[in-house]
Amino acid sequence: MRHSTQGRPTERIARIAFHDIHDDGLAISDDVALVTGHFARTLGADAWALTSTHEQGASRCLAADGLDDDSCAALVRIADRIDTGFKHHAPAPLWCDRLSTAHPASALVIPVPRTPGQPGAFVNLVFRSPDDDARGEIETRCRSEWPSVSAYFRLWEAARLAQRRTIGVETGLNLVAIGIVLLSGDGHIVFANDAARQLMDRQDGIREHRGQVQATDRADAAALSTAIGYVLAQSGADGGADRLPLLMLHRESGPPLVTSFAALPHSDRSDDDGALLFFVDPGLDIHQLAEPVCKLFRLSRVETELTCLLASGQTLAAAAQALHVKLGTARGYLKQVFVKTGSNRQVDLVRLIFSNLIRASTHDHLHRR
């Protein structure tokens, strides 16, 4: 729609009519319905609907008031036809006559500004057979009110996109065998994936207490609390910490949980600092988890085997015995690993391996694709 200029008639909105409208389901949305309803009442609409299209899913009516299922289905079909013809730029608002056989009314269909990666959305205002004068008045009020409503929809679309990203990230992290916990700047749990939740629910080395992560072993509790405080202090700092803690948290049964940390980098989109905690059960197949990291550092087969044994909590002597080599030979292999990884101590090597597990696994997965 365009504003009228003095001495020139206002450009009118085009009319279209669809007749082959099919039935569809009705779904109810969130409080965006309140904004749409207020906008509809301001323009004197008899009914309204908010419809959404999707390239890979079924188009649907998100919210409606004053319309039956057939009319909502008609508006969904109209949205599909409009969206199909305008993939790369936003279509202009338009009038749709003969909405349905049961509802012989006209609908003003207004496309919502589209956010990349989001389905198309349309605000549909339904009027009972408005004449040309009534349409002109409606269009004038629409031009006045729509900018503020459109601004709200931009925020709504951004929130929907952020929610989809969050759900996707959480779903991916829940597929990882490593326990991952996101902490806020004050040390409270913001998110814990399924593996971490299972450990805390079983109180298997860690537990949740008043929204925070605690070690179940008393001797480890102070060390974990100190390590978390240290990492949170590094959060947001340029470059982060050079050496972050690596802990072994004792459990009632099984080898200790290997715990590593990562401070969250500074972000212009958030003022809140935080940290990530990674809990690895050595009972898992450490070789399978750590091998992609070893490939990144171009370790040989025997160097990879030695690194995986050390990462599983074995001493160098035990690792040498498992490899059927002398302790001096194992020390020679370890020196080569230090050179390739830039590590100076065994504990730094293990820390490096565990702090890169997620990154390397993602890199290896993308490489295979």
One Martini backbone bead per residue (centre of mass of N, CA, C, O) as a GRO file, in nm:
protein
  369
    1MET     BB    1   0.100   0.033   0.016
    2ARG     BB    2   0.012   0.381  -0.040
    3HIS     BB    3   0.040   0.698  -0.009
    4SER     BB    4  -0.113   0.978  -0.055
    5THR     BB    5  -0.122   1.252  -0.278
    6GLN     BB    6  -0.156   1.558  -0.363
    7GLY     BB    7  -0.376   1.539  -0.642
    8ARG     BB    8  -0.379   1.222  -0.592
    9PRO     BB    9  -0.482   0.920  -0.600
   10THR     BB   10  -0.519   0.646  -0.431
   11GLU     BB   11  -0.380   0.348  -0.432
   12ARG     BB   12  -0.518   0.051  -0.485
   13ILE     BB   13  -0.612  -0.261  -0.393
   14ALA     BB   14  -0.612  -0.557  -0.506
   15ARG     BB   15  -0.817  -0.808  -0.660
   16ILE     BB   16  -0.923  -1.140  -0.553
   17ALA     BB   17  -1.042  -1.481  -0.643
   18PHE     BB   18  -1.136  -1.785  -0.479
   19HIS     BB   19  -1.281  -2.130  -0.511
   20ASP     BB   20  -1.058  -2.375  -0.448
   21ILE     BB   21  -1.117  -2.455  -0.133
   22HIS     BB   22  -0.973  -2.624   0.136
   23ASP     BB   23  -0.937  -2.803   0.400
   24ASP     BB   24  -0.830  -2.732   0.745
   25GLY     BB   25  -0.665  -2.678   1.017
   26LEU     BB   26  -0.663  -2.559   1.361
   27ALA     BB   27  -0.446  -2.326   1.526
   28ILE     BB   28  -0.305  -2.203   1.824
   29SER     BB   29  -0.151  -1.935   1.950
   30ASP     BB   30  -0.024  -1.678   2.099
   31ASP     BB   31  -0.014  -1.337   2.191
   32VAL     BB   32  -0.033  -1.242   1.893
   33ALA     BB   33  -0.345  -1.236   1.893
   34LEU     BB   34  -0.383  -0.965   2.043
   35VAL     BB   35  -0.263  -0.783   1.825
   36THR     BB   36  -0.440  -0.872   1.589
   37GLY     BB   37  -0.713  -0.808   1.722
   38HIS     BB   38  -0.665  -0.505   1.764
   39PHE     BB   39  -0.619  -0.437   1.468
   40ALA     BB   40  -0.897  -0.534   1.368
   41ARG     BB   41  -1.072  -0.342   1.543
   42THR     BB   42  -0.954  -0.074   1.437
   43LEU     BB   43  -1.064  -0.154   1.131
   44GLY     BB   44  -1.352  -0.313   1.163
   45ALA     BB   45  -1.346  -0.608   1.178
   46ASP     BB   46  -1.528  -0.917   1.190
   47ALA     BB   47  -1.256  -1.078   1.130
   48TRP     BB   48  -0.970  -1.308   1.191
   49ALA     BB   49  -0.631  -1.415   1.074
   50LEU     BB   50  -0.339  -1.628   1.122
   51THR     BB   51  -0.107  -1.723   0.881
   52SER     BB   52   0.100  -2.009   0.761
   53THR     BB   53   0.394  -2.095   0.584
   54HIS     BB   54   0.559  -2.397   0.436
   55GLU     BB   55   0.782  -2.578   0.249
   56GLN     BB   56   0.795  -2.862   0.452
   57GLY     BB   57   0.507  -2.795   0.554
   58ALA     BB   58   0.211  -2.730   0.685
   59SER     BB   59  -0.016  -2.519   0.649
   60ARG     BB   60  -0.160  -2.264   0.878
   61CYS     BB   61  -0.366  -2.169   1.148
   62LEU     BB   62  -0.277  -1.995   1.430
   63ALA     BB   63  -0.520  -1.775   1.436
   64ALA     BB   64  -0.868  -1.694   1.540
   65ASP     BB   65  -1.172  -1.480   1.477
   66GLY     BB   66  -1.497  -1.542   1.356
   67LEU     BB   67  -1.424  -1.833   1.231
   68ASP     BB   68  -1.440  -2.101   1.048
   69ASP     BB   69  -1.283  -2.368   0.915
   70ASP     BB   70  -1.333  -2.299   0.615
   71SER     BB   71  -1.220  -2.010   0.625
   72CYS     BB   72  -0.938  -2.082   0.725
   73ALA     BB   73  -0.870  -2.266   0.487
   74ALA     BB   74  -0.890  -2.044   0.274
   75LEU     BB   75  -0.658  -1.865   0.387
   76VAL     BB   76  -0.438  -2.077   0.360
   77ARG     BB   77  -0.460  -2.107   0.052
   78ILE     BB   78  -0.395  -1.815  -0.014
   79ALA     BB   79  -0.114  -1.810   0.112
   80ASP     BB   80   0.009  -2.023  -0.073
   81ARG     BB   81  -0.028  -1.866  -0.340
   82ILE     BB   82   0.129  -1.615  -0.266
   83ASP     BB   83   0.401  -1.750  -0.172
   84THR     BB   84   0.472  -1.895  -0.443
   85GLY     BB   85   0.499  -1.608  -0.612
   86PHE     BB   86   0.689  -1.489  -0.346
   87LYS     BB   87   1.016  -1.573  -0.264
   88HIS     BB   88   1.207  -1.283  -0.289
   89HIS     BB   89   0.949  -1.104  -0.216
   90ALA     BB   90   0.720  -0.893  -0.093
   91PRO     BB   91   0.403  -0.878  -0.100
   92ALA     BB   92   0.123  -0.715  -0.140
   93PRO     BB   93  -0.152  -0.617  -0.043
   94LEU     BB   94  -0.487  -0.780  -0.056
   95TRP     BB   95  -0.787  -0.859  -0.202
   96CYS     BB   96  -1.036  -1.114  -0.108
   97ASP     BB   97  -1.291  -1.267  -0.264
   98ARG     BB   98  -1.484  -1.507  -0.186
   99LEU     BB   99  -1.384  -1.688   0.054
  100SER     BB  100  -1.662  -1.856   0.081
  101THR     BB  101  -1.959  -2.008   0.068
  102ALA     BB  102  -2.024  -1.965   0.386
  103HIS     BB  103  -1.833  -1.682   0.350
  104PRO     BB  104  -1.937  -1.394   0.190
  105ALA     BB  105  -1.639  -1.238   0.190
  106SER     BB  106  -1.376  -1.009   0.264
  107ALA     BB  107  -1.010  -1.004   0.240
  108LEU     BB  108  -0.734  -0.864   0.404
  109VAL     BB  109  -0.406  -0.934   0.289
  110ILE     BB  110  -0.111  -0.929   0.504
  111PRO     BB  111   0.214  -0.934   0.481
  112VAL     BB  112   0.474  -1.038   0.665
  113PRO     BB  113   0.772  -0.973   0.737
  114ARG     BB  114   1.043  -1.163   0.635
  115THR     BB  115   1.243  -1.405   0.782
  116PRO     BB  116   1.509  -1.572   0.753
  117GLY     BB  117   1.401  -1.909   0.805
  118GLN     BB  118   1.097  -1.835   0.785
  119PRO     BB  119   0.787  -1.844   0.767
  120GLY     BB  120   0.512  -1.736   0.634
  121ALA     BB  121   0.298  -1.447   0.707
  122PHE     BB  122  -0.063  -1.362   0.768
  123VAL     BB  123  -0.291  -1.100   0.773
  124ASN     BB  124  -0.650  -1.143   0.822
  125LEU     BB  125  -0.918  -0.933   0.716
  126VAL     BB  126  -1.268  -0.948   0.775
  127PHE     BB  127  -1.542  -0.847   0.556
  128ARG     BB  128  -1.875  -0.748   0.489
  129SER     BB  129  -1.904  -0.639   0.195
  130PRO     BB  130  -1.733  -0.399   0.097
  131ASP     BB  131  -1.720  -0.111  -0.038
  132ASP     BB  132  -1.529   0.125  -0.181
  133ASP     BB  133  -1.541   0.327   0.054
  134ALA     BB  134  -1.470   0.125   0.279
  135ARG     BB  135  -1.196   0.040   0.164
  136GLY     BB  136  -1.061   0.313   0.176
  137GLU     BB  137  -1.081   0.347   0.486
  138ILE     BB  138  -0.925   0.089   0.557
  139GLU     BB  139  -0.659   0.162   0.411
  140THR     BB  140  -0.599   0.416   0.574
  141ARG     BB  141  -0.584   0.281   0.854
  142CYS     BB  142  -0.368   0.074   0.777
  143ARG     BB  143  -0.138   0.274   0.713
  144SER     BB  144  -0.134   0.383   1.011
  145GLU     BB  145  -0.113   0.095   1.185
  146TRP     BB  146   0.098  -0.112   1.059
  147PRO     BB  147   0.388  -0.028   1.151
  148SER     BB  148   0.353  -0.119   1.451
  149VAL     BB  149   0.271  -0.411   1.389
  150SER     BB  150   0.520  -0.486   1.221
  151ALA     BB  151   0.726  -0.450   1.450
  152TYR     BB  152   0.616  -0.677   1.622
  153PHE     BB  153   0.656  -0.907   1.410
  154ARG     BB  154   0.961  -0.891   1.400
  155LEU     BB  155   0.998  -0.982   1.693
  156TRP     BB  156   0.842  -1.248   1.665
  157GLU     BB  157   1.022  -1.373   1.449
  158ALA     BB  158   1.285  -1.364   1.612
  159ALA     BB  159   1.180  -1.545   1.843
  160ARG     BB  160   1.118  -1.795   1.669
  161LEU     BB  161   1.407  -1.837   1.566
  162ALA     BB  162   1.542  -1.866   1.844
  163GLN     BB  163   1.374  -2.114   1.928
  164ARG     BB  164   1.464  -2.302   1.700
  165ARG     BB  165   1.763  -2.297   1.770
  166THR     BB  166   1.743  -2.402   2.058
  167ILE     BB  167   1.611  -2.671   1.991
  168GLY     BB  168   1.836  -2.772   1.803
  169VAL     BB  169   2.068  -2.765   2.007
  170GLU     BB  170   1.942  -2.947   2.223
  171THR     BB  171   1.904  -3.193   2.045
  172GLY     BB  172   2.204  -3.233   1.978
  173LEU     BB  173   2.313  -3.255   2.277
  174ASN     BB  174   2.130  -3.512   2.345
  175LEU     BB  175   2.320  -3.702   2.147
  176VAL     BB  176   2.541  -3.677   2.350
  177ALA     BB  177   2.747  -3.864   2.575
  178ILE     BB  178   2.823  -3.606   2.696
  179GLY     BB  179   2.821  -3.404   2.960
  180ILE     BB  180   2.628  -3.090   2.950
  181VAL     BB  181   2.681  -2.762   3.106
  182LEU     BB  182   2.512  -2.456   3.155
  183LEU     BB  183   2.625  -2.152   3.293
  184SER     BB  184   2.589  -1.887   3.462
  185GLY     BB  185   2.743  -1.619   3.611
  186ASP     BB  186   2.628  -1.748   3.908
  187GLY     BB  187   2.624  -2.085   3.862
  188HIS     BB  188   2.369  -2.162   3.717
  189ILE     BB  189   2.151  -2.361   3.558
  190VAL     BB  190   2.047  -2.348   3.219
  191PHE     BB  191   2.174  -2.625   3.096
  192ALA     BB  192   2.107  -2.986   3.043
  193ASN     BB  193   2.173  -3.264   2.921
  194ASP     BB  194   2.088  -3.588   2.934
  195ALA     BB  195   2.358  -3.696   3.042
  196ALA     BB  196   2.373  -3.499   3.285
  197ARG     BB  197   2.100  -3.568   3.413
  198GLN     BB  198   2.162  -3.863   3.475
  199LEU     BB  199   2.395  -3.809   3.667
  200MET     BB  200   2.233  -3.631   3.870
  201ASP     BB  201   2.000  -3.829   3.932
  202ARG     BB  202   2.218  -4.057   4.032
  203GLN     BB  203   2.460  -3.933   4.170
  204ASP     BB  204   2.720  -3.962   3.952
  205GLY     BB  205   2.943  -3.739   4.092
  206ILE     BB  206   2.679  -3.563   4.048
  207ARG     BB  207   2.465  -3.277   4.136
  208GLU     BB  208   2.168  -3.106   4.216
  209HIS     BB  209   2.185  -2.782   4.402
  210ARG     BB  210   2.007  -2.516   4.386
  211GLY     BB  211   2.088  -2.498   4.066
  212GLN     BB  212   2.358  -2.656   4.112
  213VAL     BB  213   2.675  -2.795   4.081
  214GLN     BB  214   2.776  -3.098   4.247
  215ALA     BB  215   2.968  -3.297   4.430
  216THR     BB  216   2.931  -3.604   4.595
  217ASP     BB  217   3.212  -3.575   4.688
  218ARG     BB  218   3.353  -3.410   4.943
  219ALA     BB  219   3.648  -3.382   4.833
  220ASP     BB  220   3.533  -3.247   4.549
  221ALA     BB  221   3.351  -3.000   4.608
  222ALA     BB  222   3.560  -2.771   4.641
  223ALA     BB  223   3.707  -2.807   4.371
  224LEU     BB  224   3.461  -2.752   4.187
  225SER     BB  225   3.385  -2.473   4.296
  226THR     BB  226   3.657  -2.340   4.230
  227ALA     BB  227   3.660  -2.399   3.927
  228ILE     BB  228   3.401  -2.248   3.855
  229GLY     BB  229   3.490  -1.972   3.960
  230TYR     BB  230   3.734  -1.945   3.771
  231VAL     BB  231   3.586  -1.967   3.499
  232LEU     BB  232   3.387  -1.731   3.543
  233ALA     BB  233   3.618  -1.517   3.563
  234GLN     BB  234   3.695  -1.571   3.245
  235SER     BB  235   3.444  -1.472   3.143
  236GLY     BB  236   3.466  -1.248   2.864
  237ALA     BB  237   3.751  -1.264   2.815
  238ASP     BB  238   4.013  -1.200   2.632
  239GLY     BB  239   4.104  -1.528   2.527
  240GLY     BB  240   4.090  -1.631   2.796
  241ALA     BB  241   4.208  -1.916   2.929
  242ASP     BB  242   4.488  -2.110   2.911
  243ARG     BB  243   4.417  -2.272   3.195
  244LEU     BB  244   4.198  -2.511   3.265
  245PRO     BB  245   4.041  -2.716   3.448
  246LEU     BB  246   4.097  -3.064   3.569
  247LEU     BB  247   3.881  -3.325   3.677
  248MET     BB  248   3.832  -3.592   3.925
  249LEU     BB  249   3.527  -3.750   3.995
  250HIS     BB  250   3.409  -3.933   4.236
  251ARG     BB  251   3.263  -4.260   4.275
  252GLU     BB  252   3.109  -4.537   4.395
  253SER     BB  253   3.129  -4.638   4.091
  254GLY     BB  254   3.382  -4.640   3.910
  255PRO     BB  255   3.533  -4.421   3.741
  256PRO     BB  256   3.610  -4.116   3.719
  257LEU     BB  257   3.507  -3.812   3.633
  258VAL     BB  258   3.571  -3.621   3.358
  259THR     BB  259   3.645  -3.268   3.401
  260SER     BB  260   3.563  -2.988   3.201
  261PHE     BB  261   3.624  -2.647   3.077
  262ALA     BB  262   3.441  -2.341   2.956
  263ALA     BB  263   3.457  -2.022   2.867
  264LEU     BB  264   3.269  -1.770   2.777
  265PRO     BB  265   3.257  -1.558   2.543
  266HIS     BB  266   3.224  -1.264   2.421
  267SER     BB  267   2.905  -1.086   2.372
  268ASP     BB  268   2.699  -0.850   2.214
  269ARG     BB  269   2.415  -1.013   2.287
  270SER     BB  270   2.549  -1.042   2.586
  271ASP     BB  271   2.605  -0.972   2.944
  272ASP     BB  272   2.630  -1.269   3.014
  273ASP     BB  273   2.798  -1.489   3.173
  274GLY     BB  274   2.987  -1.811   3.153
  275ALA     BB  275   2.973  -2.183   3.138
  276LEU     BB  276   3.124  -2.498   3.055
  277LEU     BB  277   3.047  -2.842   3.122
  278PHE     BB  278   3.236  -3.156   3.114
  279PHE     BB  279   3.125  -3.505   3.121
  280VAL     BB  280   3.327  -3.802   3.142
  281ASP     BB  281   3.290  -4.142   3.100
  282PRO     BB  282   3.532  -4.387   3.101
  283GLY     BB  283   3.322  -4.618   3.023
  284LEU     BB  284   3.344  -4.521   2.769
  285ASP     BB  285   3.454  -4.482   2.441
  286ILE     BB  286   3.734  -4.308   2.423
  287HIS     BB  287   3.848  -4.375   2.148
  288GLN     BB  288   3.603  -4.272   1.986
  289LEU     BB  289   3.612  -3.978   2.102
  290ALA     BB  290   3.938  -3.907   2.062
  291GLU     BB  291   4.029  -3.970   1.768
  292PRO     BB  292   3.954  -3.703   1.620
  293VAL     BB  293   4.161  -3.534   1.775
  294CYS     BB  294   4.415  -3.690   1.686
  295LYS     BB  295   4.378  -3.625   1.384
  296LEU     BB  296   4.421  -3.317   1.406
  297PHE     BB  297   4.733  -3.383   1.522
  298ARG     BB  298   4.864  -3.625   1.368
  299LEU     BB  299   4.857  -3.896   1.502
  300SER     BB  300   4.953  -4.188   1.550
  301ARG     BB  301   4.847  -4.487   1.635
  302VAL     BB  302   5.015  -4.517   1.901
  303GLU     BB  303   4.961  -4.228   2.002
  304THR     BB  304   4.656  -4.261   2.019
  305GLU     BB  305   4.649  -4.496   2.219
  306LEU     BB  306   4.797  -4.348   2.446
  307THR     BB  307   4.604  -4.107   2.475
  308CYS     BB  308   4.348  -4.273   2.540
  309LEU     BB  309   4.457  -4.404   2.799
  310LEU     BB  310   4.508  -4.139   2.951
  311ALA     BB  311   4.212  -4.028   2.922
  312SER     BB  312   4.097  -4.285   3.097
  313GLY     BB  313   4.318  -4.272   3.363
  314GLN     BB  314   4.585  -4.382   3.302
  315THR     BB  315   4.890  -4.456   3.343
  316LEU     BB  316   5.186  -4.481   3.188
  317ALA     BB  317   5.247  -4.769   3.285
  318ALA     BB  318   4.973  -4.892   3.205
  319ALA     BB  319   4.988  -4.812   2.908
  320ALA     BB  320   5.246  -4.971   2.840
  321GLN     BB  321   5.127  -5.246   2.908
  322ALA     BB  322   4.889  -5.231   2.701
  323LEU     BB  323   5.111  -5.191   2.454
  324HIS     BB  324   5.368  -5.368   2.496
  325VAL     BB  325   5.578  -5.167   2.638
  326LYS     BB  326   5.809  -4.980   2.749
  327LEU     BB  327   5.835  -4.707   2.944
  328GLY     BB  328   6.044  -4.558   2.766
  329THR     BB  329   5.879  -4.578   2.506
  330ALA     BB  330   5.632  -4.426   2.608
  331ARG     BB  331   5.783  -4.162   2.659
  332GLY     BB  332   5.854  -4.115   2.363
  333TYR     BB  333   5.567  -4.093   2.260
  334LEU     BB  334   5.482  -3.857   2.448
  335LYS     BB  335   5.677  -3.647   2.333
  336GLN     BB  336   5.549  -3.645   2.050
  337VAL     BB  337   5.274  -3.551   2.147
  338PHE     BB  338   5.365  -3.284   2.266
  339VAL     BB  339   5.469  -3.161   2.004
  340LYS     BB  340   5.196  -3.182   1.834
  341THR     BB  341   5.008  -3.034   2.075
  342GLY     BB  342   5.170  -2.832   2.277
  343SER     BB  343   5.249  -2.989   2.523
  344ASN     BB  344   5.402  -3.049   2.870
  345ARG     BB  345   5.174  -3.223   3.005
  346GLN     BB  346   4.961  -3.467   3.082
  347VAL     BB  347   4.727  -3.288   3.185
  348ASP     BB  348   4.722  -3.104   2.930
  349LEU     BB  349   4.652  -3.325   2.729
  350VAL     BB  350   4.382  -3.412   2.850
  351ARG     BB  351   4.253  -3.135   2.838
  352LEU     BB  352   4.271  -3.104   2.531
  353ILE     BB  353   4.097  -3.343   2.452
  354PHE     BB  354   3.830  -3.264   2.610
  355SER     BB  355   3.803  -2.965   2.491
  356ASN     BB  356   3.779  -3.111   2.175
  357LEU     BB  357   3.552  -3.319   2.134
  358ILE     BB  358   3.318  -3.164   2.001
  359ARG     BB  359   3.470  -3.026   1.770
  360ALA     BB  360   3.582  -3.287   1.636
  361SER     BB  361   3.319  -3.434   1.586
  362THR     BB  362   3.202  -3.220   1.398
  363HIS     BB  363   3.432  -3.219   1.190
  364ASP     BB  364   3.413  -3.521   1.115
  365HIS     BB  365   3.120  -3.519   1.020
  366LEU     BB  366   3.152  -3.309   0.792
  367HIS     BB  367   3.376  -3.459   0.635
  368ARG     BB  368   3.205  -3.714   0.567
  369ARG     BB  369   2.987  -3.542   0.406
   0.00000   0.00000   0.00000
